Amino acid sequence: MRIKVILEPAEEGGYTVYVPSLPGCVSEGETEEEALANIKEAIELYLEPIFPYPSFSPQT
């Protein structure tokens, strides 16, 4: 499953990243790589109630 994310520089430094198709799914990180890793985890947690079993989990 491919999910579009928006990565923006934060005013206070670092990056904010969010998922337009998943309301409230937002994360941040000091670097782009950290922010993207954090949003991947946030997406997995967001979708966990929908796909509670590993065999049904979407590929991210």
mmCIF file of the N, C-alpha and C atoms, coordinates in Angstrom:
data_MODEL
# 
_entry.id   MODEL 
# 
loop_
_atom_site.group_PDB 
_atom_site.id 
_atom_site.type_symbol 
_atom_site.label_atom_id 
_atom_site.label_alt_id 
_atom_site.label_comp_id 
_atom_site.label_asym_id 
_atom_site.label_entity_id 
_atom_site.label_seq_id 
_atom_site.pdbx_PDB_ins_code 
_atom_site.Cartn_x 
_atom_site.Cartn_y 
_atom_site.Cartn_z 
_atom_site.occupancy 
_atom_site.B_iso_or_equiv 
_atom_site.pdbx_formal_charge 
_atom_site.auth_seq_id 
_atom_site.auth_comp_id 
_atom_site.auth_asym_id 
_atom_site.auth_atom_id 
_atom_site.pdbx_PDB_model_num 
ATOM 1   N N  . MET A 1 1  ? 0.845  -1.169  0.000  1.00 0.00 ? 1  MET A N  1 
ATOM 2   C CA . MET A 1 1  ? 0.000  0.000   0.000  1.00 0.00 ? 1  MET A CA 1 
ATOM 3   C C  . MET A 1 1  ? 0.890  1.231   0.000  1.00 0.00 ? 1  MET A C  1 
ATOM 4   N N  . ARG A 1 2  ? 0.581  2.148   -0.875 1.00 0.00 ? 2  ARG A N  1 
ATOM 5   C CA . ARG A 1 2  ? 1.323  3.399   -0.927 1.00 0.00 ? 2  ARG A CA 1 
ATOM 6   C C  . ARG A 1 2  ? 0.457  4.493   -0.335 1.00 0.00 ? 2  ARG A C  1 
ATOM 7   N N  . ILE A 1 3  ? 1.052  5.302   0.541  1.00 0.00 ? 3  ILE A N  1 
ATOM 8   C CA . ILE A 1 3  ? 0.335  6.380   1.205  1.00 0.00 ? 3  ILE A CA 1 
ATOM 9   C C  . ILE A 1 3  ? 1.128  7.666   1.008  1.00 0.00 ? 3  ILE A C  1 
ATOM 10  N N  . LYS A 1 4  ? 0.450  8.699   0.555  1.00 0.00 ? 4  LYS A N  1 
ATOM 11  C CA . LYS A 1 4  ? 1.092  9.998   0.331  1.00 0.00 ? 4  LYS A CA 1 
ATOM 12  C C  . LYS A 1 4  ? 1.288  10.710  1.668  1.00 0.00 ? 4  LYS A C  1 
ATOM 13  N N  . VAL A 1 5  ? 2.505  11.216  1.885  1.00 0.00 ? 5  VAL A N  1 
ATOM 14  C CA . VAL A 1 5  ? 2.805  12.010  3.075  1.00 0.00 ? 5  VAL A CA 1 
ATOM 15  C C  . VAL A 1 5  ? 3.326  13.373  2.632  1.00 0.00 ? 5  VAL A C  1 
ATOM 16  N N  . ILE A 1 6  ? 3.141  14.367  3.489  1.00 0.00 ? 6  ILE A N  1 
ATOM 17  C CA . ILE A 1 6  ? 3.639  15.717  3.250  1.00 0.00 ? 6  ILE A CA 1 
ATOM 18  C C  . ILE A 1 6  ? 4.700  16.004  4.302  1.00 0.00 ? 6  ILE A C  1 
ATOM 19  N N  . LEU A 1 7  ? 5.886  16.345  3.841  1.00 0.00 ? 7  LEU A N  1 
ATOM 20  C CA . LEU A 1 7  ? 7.031  16.631  4.711  1.00 0.00 ? 7  LEU A CA 1 
ATOM 21  C C  . LEU A 1 7  ? 7.346  18.114  4.590  1.00 0.00 ? 7  LEU A C  1 
ATOM 22  N N  . GLU A 1 8  ? 7.313  18.830  5.717  1.00 0.00 ? 8  GLU A N  1 
ATOM 23  C CA . GLU A 1 8  ? 7.561  20.268  5.715  1.00 0.00 ? 8  GLU A CA 1 
ATOM 24  C C  . GLU A 1 8  ? 8.588  20.624  6.776  1.00 0.00 ? 8  GLU A C  1 
ATOM 25  N N  . PRO A 1 9  ? 9.459  21.600  6.482  1.00 0.00 ? 9  PRO A N  1 
ATOM 26  C CA . PRO A 1 9  ? 10.363 22.096  7.526  1.00 0.00 ? 9  PRO A CA 1 
ATOM 27  C C  . PRO A 1 9  ? 9.540  22.773  8.630  1.00 0.00 ? 9  PRO A C  1 
ATOM 28  N N  . ALA A 1 10 ? 9.883  22.520  9.867  1.00 0.00 ? 10 ALA A N  1 
ATOM 29  C CA . ALA A 1 10 ? 9.194  23.142  11.001 1.00 0.00 ? 10 ALA A CA 1 
ATOM 30  C C  . ALA A 1 10 ? 9.865  24.476  11.318 1.00 0.00 ? 10 ALA A C  1 
ATOM 31  N N  . GLU A 1 11 ? 9.076  25.432  11.765 1.00 0.00 ? 11 GLU A N  1 
ATOM 32  C CA . GLU A 1 11 ? 9.612  26.760  12.099 1.00 0.00 ? 11 GLU A CA 1 
ATOM 33  C C  . GLU A 1 11 ? 10.691 26.691  13.170 1.00 0.00 ? 11 GLU A C  1 
ATOM 34  N N  . GLU A 1 12 ? 10.518 25.804  14.133 1.00 0.00 ? 12 GLU A N  1 
ATOM 35  C CA . GLU A 1 12 ? 11.457 25.697  15.244 1.00 0.00 ? 12 GLU A CA 1 
ATOM 36  C C  . GLU A 1 12 ? 12.625 24.760  14.948 1.00 0.00 ? 12 GLU A C  1 
ATOM 37  N N  . GLY A 1 13 ? 12.686 24.270  13.707 1.00 0.00 ? 13 GLY A N  1 
ATOM 38  C CA . GLY A 1 13 ? 13.737 23.341  13.312 1.00 0.00 ? 13 GLY A CA 1 
ATOM 39  C C  . GLY A 1 13 ? 13.176 21.938  13.169 1.00 0.00 ? 13 GLY A C  1 
ATOM 40  N N  . GLY A 1 14 ? 13.864 21.129  12.439 1.00 0.00 ? 14 GLY A N  1 
ATOM 41  C CA . GLY A 1 14 ? 13.397 19.774  12.189 1.00 0.00 ? 14 GLY A CA 1 
ATOM 42  C C  . GLY A 1 14 ? 12.315 19.766  11.125 1.00 0.00 ? 14 GLY A C  1 
ATOM 43  N N  . TYR A 1 15 ? 11.528 18.698  11.106 1.00 0.00 ? 15 TYR A N  1 
ATOM 44  C CA . TYR A 1 15 ? 10.510 18.519  10.074 1.00 0.00 ? 15 TYR A CA 1 
ATOM 45  C C  . TYR A 1 15 ? 9.216  18.009  10.690 1.00 0.00 ? 15 TYR A C  1 
ATOM 46  N N  . THR A 1 16 ? 8.118  18.451  10.112 1.00 0.00 ? 16 THR A N  1 
ATOM 47  C CA . THR A 1 16 ? 6.798  17.937  10.438 1.00 0.00 ? 16 THR A CA 1 
ATOM 48  C C  . THR A 1 16 ? 6.315  17.157  9.235  1.00 0.00 ? 16 THR A C  1 
ATOM 49  N N  . VAL A 1 17 ? 5.676  16.038  9.473  1.00 0.00 ? 17 VAL A N  1 
ATOM 50  C CA . VAL A 1 17 ? 5.173  15.202  8.386  1.00 0.00 ? 17 VAL A CA 1 
ATOM 51  C C  . VAL A 1 17 ? 3.763  14.749  8.744  1.00 0.00 ? 17 VAL A C  1 
ATOM 52  N N  . TYR A 1 18 ? 2.878  14.790  7.749  1.00 0.00 ? 18 TYR A N  1 
ATOM 53  C CA . TYR A 1 18 ? 1.509  14.362  7.990  1.00 0.00 ? 18 TYR A CA 1 
ATOM 54  C C  . TYR A 1 18 ? 0.961  13.624  6.785  1.00 0.00 ? 18 TYR A C  1 
ATOM 55  N N  . VAL A 1 19 ? -0.156 12.944  7.020  1.00 0.00 ? 19 VAL A N  1 
ATOM 56  C CA . VAL A 1 19 ? -0.791 12.120  5.998  1.00 0.00 ? 19 VAL A CA 1 
ATOM 57  C C  . VAL A 1 19 ? -2.167 12.729  5.705  1.00 0.00 ? 19 VAL A C  1 
ATOM 58  N N  . PRO A 1 20 ? -2.346 13.372  4.552  1.00 0.00 ? 20 PRO A N  1 
ATOM 59  C CA . PRO A 1 20 ? -3.622 14.011  4.250  1.00 0.00 ? 20 PRO A CA 1 
ATOM 60  C C  . PRO A 1 20 ? -4.816 13.051  4.297  1.00 0.00 ? 20 PRO A C  1 
ATOM 61  N N  . SER A 1 21 ? -4.628 11.804  3.917  1.00 0.00 ? 21 SER A N  1 
ATOM 62  C CA . SER A 1 21 ? -5.740 10.856  3.874  1.00 0.00 ? 21 SER A CA 1 
ATOM 63  C C  . SER A 1 21 ? -6.053 10.220  5.228  1.00 0.00 ? 21 SER A C  1 
ATOM 64  N N  . LEU A 1 22 ? -5.235 10.488  6.249  1.00 0.00 ? 22 LEU A N  1 
ATOM 65  C CA . LEU A 1 22 ? -5.466 9.941   7.588  1.00 0.00 ? 22 LEU A CA 1 
ATOM 66  C C  . LEU A 1 22 ? -5.518 11.106  8.587  1.00 0.00 ? 22 LEU A C  1 
ATOM 67  N N  . PRO A 1 23 ? -6.695 11.676  8.812  1.00 0.00 ? 23 PRO A N  1 
ATOM 68  C CA . PRO A 1 23 ? -6.812 12.844  9.693  1.00 0.00 ? 23 PRO A CA 1 
ATOM 69  C C  . PRO A 1 23 ? -6.174 12.612  11.064 1.00 0.00 ? 23 PRO A C  1 
ATOM 70  N N  . GLY A 1 24 ? -5.347 13.563  11.474 1.00 0.00 ? 24 GLY A N  1 
ATOM 71  C CA . GLY A 1 24 ? -4.696 13.477  12.774 1.00 0.00 ? 24 GLY A CA 1 
ATOM 72  C C  . GLY A 1 24 ? -3.428 12.656  12.802 1.00 0.00 ? 24 GLY A C  1 
ATOM 73  N N  . CYS A 1 25 ? -3.052 12.069  11.684 1.00 0.00 ? 25 CYS A N  1 
ATOM 74  C CA . CYS A 1 25 ? -1.823 11.267  11.631 1.00 0.00 ? 25 CYS A CA 1 
ATOM 75  C C  . CYS A 1 25 ? -0.668 12.205  11.284 1.00 0.00 ? 25 CYS A C  1 
ATOM 76  N N  . VAL A 1 26 ? 0.027  12.641  12.334 1.00 0.00 ? 26 VAL A N  1 
ATOM 77  C CA . VAL A 1 26 ? 1.090  13.639  12.221 1.00 0.00 ? 26 VAL A CA 1 
ATOM 78  C C  . VAL A 1 26 ? 2.275  13.168  13.048 1.00 0.00 ? 26 VAL A C  1 
ATOM 79  N N  . SER A 1 27 ? 3.479  13.489  12.583 1.00 0.00 ? 27 SER A N  1 
ATOM 80  C CA . SER A 1 27 ? 4.676  13.192  13.351 1.00 0.00 ? 27 SER A CA 1 
ATOM 81  C C  . SER A 1 27 ? 5.725  14.238  13.030 1.00 0.00 ? 27 SER A C  1 
ATOM 82  N N  . GLU A 1 28 ? 6.898  14.076  13.605 1.00 0.00 ? 28 GLU A N  1 
ATOM 83  C CA . GLU A 1 28 ? 7.989  15.019  13.374 1.00 0.00 ? 28 GLU A CA 1 
ATOM 84  C C  . GLU A 1 28 ? 9.320  14.334  13.614 1.00 0.00 ? 28 GLU A C  1 
ATOM 85  N N  . GLY A 1 29 ? 10.385 15.002  13.239 1.00 0.00 ? 29 GLY A N  1 
ATOM 86  C CA . GLY A 1 29 ? 11.722 14.486  13.461 1.00 0.00 ? 29 GLY A CA 1 
ATOM 87  C C  . GLY A 1 29 ? 12.749 15.572  13.223 1.00 0.00 ? 29 GLY A C  1 
ATOM 88  N N  . GLU A 1 30 ? 13.928 15.369  13.749 1.00 0.00 ? 30 GLU A N  1 
ATOM 89  C CA . GLU A 1 30 ? 15.008 16.346  13.584 1.00 0.00 ? 30 GLU A CA 1 
ATOM 90  C C  . GLU A 1 30 ? 15.546 16.358  12.151 1.00 0.00 ? 30 GLU A C  1 
ATOM 91  N N  . THR A 1 31 ? 15.521 15.208  11.495 1.00 0.00 ? 31 THR A N  1 
ATOM 92  C CA . THR A 1 31 ? 15.980 15.103  10.102 1.00 0.00 ? 31 THR A CA 1 
ATOM 93  C C  . THR A 1 31 ? 14.830 14.561  9.251  1.00 0.00 ? 31 THR A C  1 
ATOM 94  N N  . GLU A 1 32 ? 14.977 14.680  7.927  1.00 0.00 ? 32 GLU A N  1 
ATOM 95  C CA . GLU A 1 32 ? 13.969 14.122  7.035  1.00 0.00 ? 32 GLU A CA 1 
ATOM 96  C C  . GLU A 1 32 ? 13.819 12.620  7.262  1.00 0.00 ? 32 GLU A C  1 
ATOM 97  N N  . GLU A 1 33 ? 14.945 11.935  7.391  1.00 0.00 ? 33 GLU A N  1 
ATOM 98  C CA . GLU A 1 33 ? 14.928 10.490  7.583  1.00 0.00 ? 33 GLU A CA 1 
ATOM 99  C C  . GLU A 1 33 ? 14.205 10.109  8.873  1.00 0.00 ? 33 GLU A C  1 
ATOM 100 N N  . GLU A 1 34 ? 14.482 10.831  9.946  1.00 0.00 ? 34 GLU A N  1 
ATOM 101 C CA . GLU A 1 34 ? 13.833 10.549  11.228 1.00 0.00 ? 34 GLU A CA 1 
ATOM 102 C C  . GLU A 1 34 ? 12.332 10.832  11.143 1.00 0.00 ? 34 GLU A C  1 
ATOM 103 N N  . ALA A 1 35 ? 11.964 11.934  10.509 1.00 0.00 ? 35 ALA A N  1 
ATOM 104 C CA . ALA A 1 35 ? 10.544 12.276  10.368 1.00 0.00 ? 35 ALA A CA 1 
ATOM 105 C C  . ALA A 1 35 ? 9.803  11.210  9.565  1.00 0.00 ? 35 ALA A C  1 
ATOM 106 N N  . LEU A 1 36 ? 10.417 10.721  8.488  1.00 0.00 ? 36 LEU A N  1 
ATOM 107 C CA . LEU A 1 36 ? 9.781  9.692   7.668  1.00 0.00 ? 36 LEU A CA 1 
ATOM 108 C C  . LEU A 1 36 ? 9.673  8.366   8.418  1.00 0.00 ? 36 LEU A C  1 
ATOM 109 N N  . ALA A 1 37 ? 10.685 8.022   9.196  1.00 0.00 ? 37 ALA A N  1 
ATOM 110 C CA . ALA A 1 37 ? 10.620 6.803   10.007 1.00 0.00 ? 37 ALA A CA 1 
ATOM 111 C C  . ALA A 1 37 ? 9.516  6.927   11.059 1.00 0.00 ? 37 ALA A C  1 
ATOM 112 N N  . ASN A 1 38 ? 9.405  8.114   11.647 1.00 0.00 ? 38 ASN A N  1 
ATOM 113 C CA . ASN A 1 38 ? 8.384  8.334   12.675 1.00 0.00 ? 38 ASN A CA 1 
ATOM 114 C C  . ASN A 1 38 ? 6.974  8.281   12.088 1.00 0.00 ? 38 ASN A C  1 
ATOM 115 N N  . ILE A 1 39 ? 6.774  8.834   10.886 1.00 0.00 ? 39 ILE A N  1 
ATOM 116 C CA . ILE A 1 39 ? 5.444  8.802   10.296 1.00 0.00 ? 39 ILE A CA 1 
ATOM 117 C C  . ILE A 1 39 ? 5.081  7.389   9.862  1.00 0.00 ? 39 ILE A C  1 
ATOM 118 N N  . LYS A 1 40 ? 6.064  6.599   9.462  1.00 0.00 ? 40 LYS A N  1 
ATOM 119 C CA . LYS A 1 40 ? 5.777  5.201   9.125  1.00 0.00 ? 40 LYS A CA 1 
ATOM 120 C C  . LYS A 1 40 ? 5.216  4.482   10.343 1.00 0.00 ? 40 LYS A C  1 
ATOM 121 N N  . GLU A 1 41 ? 5.835  4.690   11.496 1.00 0.00 ? 41 GLU A N  1 
ATOM 122 C CA . GLU A 1 41 ? 5.339  4.081   12.728 1.00 0.00 ? 41 GLU A CA 1 
ATOM 123 C C  . GLU A 1 41 ? 3.950  4.625   13.076 1.00 0.00 ? 41 GLU A C  1 
ATOM 124 N N  . ALA A 1 42 ? 3.749  5.938   12.908 1.00 0.00 ? 42 ALA A N  1 
ATOM 125 C CA . ALA A 1 42 ? 2.449  6.543   13.205 1.00 0.00 ? 42 ALA A CA 1 
ATOM 126 C C  . ALA A 1 42 ? 1.354  5.965   12.306 1.00 0.00 ? 42 ALA A C  1 
ATOM 127 N N  . ILE A 1 43 ? 1.671  5.740   11.036 1.00 0.00 ? 43 ILE A N  1 
ATOM 128 C CA . ILE A 1 43 ? 0.707  5.148   10.099 1.00 0.00 ? 43 ILE A CA 1 
ATOM 129 C C  . ILE A 1 43 ? 0.355  3.734   10.542 1.00 0.00 ? 43 ILE A C  1 
ATOM 130 N N  . GLU A 1 44 ? 1.359  2.957   10.911 1.00 0.00 ? 44 GLU A N  1 
ATOM 131 C CA . GLU A 1 44 ? 1.109  1.585   11.370 1.00 0.00 ? 44 GLU A CA 1 
ATOM 132 C C  . GLU A 1 44 ? 0.200  1.580   12.598 1.00 0.00 ? 44 GLU A C  1 
ATOM 133 N N  . LEU A 1 45 ? 0.449  2.483   13.533 1.00 0.00 ? 45 LEU A N  1 
ATOM 134 C CA . LEU A 1 45 ? -0.384 2.558   14.734 1.00 0.00 ? 45 LEU A CA 1 
ATOM 135 C C  . LEU A 1 45 ? -1.787 3.056   14.405 1.00 0.00 ? 45 LEU A C  1 
ATOM 136 N N  . TYR A 1 46 ? -1.885 3.990   13.495 1.00 0.00 ? 46 TYR A N  1 
ATOM 137 C CA . TYR A 1 46 ? -3.183 4.529   13.079 1.00 0.00 ? 46 TYR A CA 1 
ATOM 138 C C  . TYR A 1 46 ? -4.043 3.434   12.455 1.00 0.00 ? 46 TYR A C  1 
ATOM 139 N N  . LEU A 1 47 ? -3.422 2.610   11.617 1.00 0.00 ? 47 LEU A N  1 
ATOM 140 C CA . LEU A 1 47 ? -4.155 1.573   10.894 1.00 0.00 ? 47 LEU A CA 1 
ATOM 141 C C  . LEU A 1 47 ? -4.316 0.276   11.684 1.00 0.00 ? 47 LEU A C  1 
ATOM 142 N N  . GLU A 1 48 ? -3.644 0.135   12.803 1.00 0.00 ? 48 GLU A N  1 
ATOM 143 C CA . GLU A 1 48 ? -3.685 -1.101  13.580 1.00 0.00 ? 48 GLU A CA 1 
ATOM 144 C C  . GLU A 1 48 ? -5.105 -1.557  13.921 1.00 0.00 ? 48 GLU A C  1 
ATOM 145 N N  . PRO A 1 49 ? -6.013 -0.662  14.342 1.00 0.00 ? 49 PRO A N  1 
ATOM 146 C CA . PRO A 1 49 ? -7.378 -1.135  14.627 1.00 0.00 ? 49 PRO A CA 1 
ATOM 147 C C  . PRO A 1 49 ? -8.104 -1.646  13.377 1.00 0.00 ? 49 PRO A C  1 
ATOM 148 N N  . ILE A 1 50 ? -7.718 -1.188  12.212 1.00 0.00 ? 50 ILE A N  1 
ATOM 149 C CA . ILE A 1 50 ? -8.348 -1.610  10.962 1.00 0.00 ? 50 ILE A CA 1 
ATOM 150 C C  . ILE A 1 50 ? -7.766 -2.937  10.490 1.00 0.00 ? 50 ILE A C  1 
ATOM 151 N N  . PHE A 1 51 ? -6.449 -3.110  10.649 1.00 0.00 ? 51 PHE A N  1 
ATOM 152 C CA . PHE A 1 51 ? -5.736 -4.310  10.221 1.00 0.00 ? 51 PHE A CA 1 
ATOM 153 C C  . PHE A 1 51 ? -5.054 -4.932  11.445 1.00 0.00 ? 51 PHE A C  1 
ATOM 154 N N  . PRO A 1 52 ? -5.830 -5.529  12.374 1.00 0.00 ? 52 PRO A N  1 
ATOM 155 C CA . PRO A 1 52 ? -5.239 -6.010  13.620 1.00 0.00 ? 52 PRO A CA 1 
ATOM 156 C C  . PRO A 1 52 ? -4.381 -7.267  13.494 1.00 0.00 ? 52 PRO A C  1 
ATOM 157 N N  . TYR A 1 53 ? -4.468 -7.968  12.389 1.00 0.00 ? 53 TYR A N  1 
ATOM 158 C CA . TYR A 1 53 ? -3.723 -9.206  12.238 1.00 0.00 ? 53 TYR A CA 1 
ATOM 159 C C  . TYR A 1 53 ? -2.613 -9.030  11.220 1.00 0.00 ? 53 TYR A C  1 
ATOM 160 N N  . PRO A 1 54 ? -1.406 -9.443  11.531 1.00 0.00 ? 54 PRO A N  1 
ATOM 161 C CA . PRO A 1 54 ? -0.271 -9.251  10.618 1.00 0.00 ? 54 PRO A CA 1 
ATOM 162 C C  . PRO A 1 54 ? -0.535 -9.758  9.197  1.00 0.00 ? 54 PRO A C  1 
ATOM 163 N N  . SER A 1 55 ? -1.276 -10.831 9.051  1.00 0.00 ? 55 SER A N  1 
ATOM 164 C CA . SER A 1 55 ? -1.500 -11.367 7.699  1.00 0.00 ? 55 SER A CA 1 
ATOM 165 C C  . SER A 1 55 ? -2.374 -10.458 6.857  1.00 0.00 ? 55 SER A C  1 
ATOM 166 N N  . PHE A 1 56 ? -3.077 -9.497  7.498  1.00 0.00 ? 56 PHE A N  1 
ATOM 167 C CA . PHE A 1 56 ? -3.931 -8.577  6.775  1.00 0.00 ? 56 PHE A CA 1 
ATOM 168 C C  . PHE A 1 56 ? -3.349 -7.169  6.730  1.00 0.00 ? 56 PHE A C  1 
ATOM 169 N N  . SER A 1 57 ? -2.160 -6.970  7.262  1.00 0.00 ? 57 SER A N  1 
ATOM 170 C CA . SER A 1 57 ? -1.568 -5.635  7.309  1.00 0.00 ? 57 SER A CA 1 
ATOM 171 C C  . SER A 1 57 ? -1.155 -5.176  5.924  1.00 0.00 ? 57 SER A C  1 
ATOM 172 N N  . PRO A 1 58 ? -1.389 -3.880  5.626  1.00 0.00 ? 58 PRO A N  1 
ATOM 173 C CA . PRO A 1 58 ? -0.934 -3.358  4.347  1.00 0.00 ? 58 PRO A CA 1 
ATOM 174 C C  . PRO A 1 58 ? 0.590  -3.220  4.342  1.00 0.00 ? 58 PRO A C  1 
ATOM 175 N N  . GLN A 1 59 ? 1.191  -3.293  3.199  1.00 0.00 ? 59 GLN A N  1 
ATOM 176 C CA . GLN A 1 59 ? 2.636  -3.070  3.072  1.00 0.00 ? 59 GLN A CA 1 
ATOM 177 C C  . GLN A 1 59 ? 2.867  -1.576  2.984  1.00 0.00 ? 59 GLN A C  1 
ATOM 178 N N  . THR A 1 60 ? 3.740  -1.032  3.856  1.00 0.00 ? 60 THR A N  1 
ATOM 179 C CA . THR A 1 60 ? 4.043  0.395   3.825  1.00 0.00 ? 60 THR A CA 1 
ATOM 180 C C  . THR A 1 60 ? 5.471  0.598   3.451  1.00 0.00 ? 60 THR A C  1 
# 
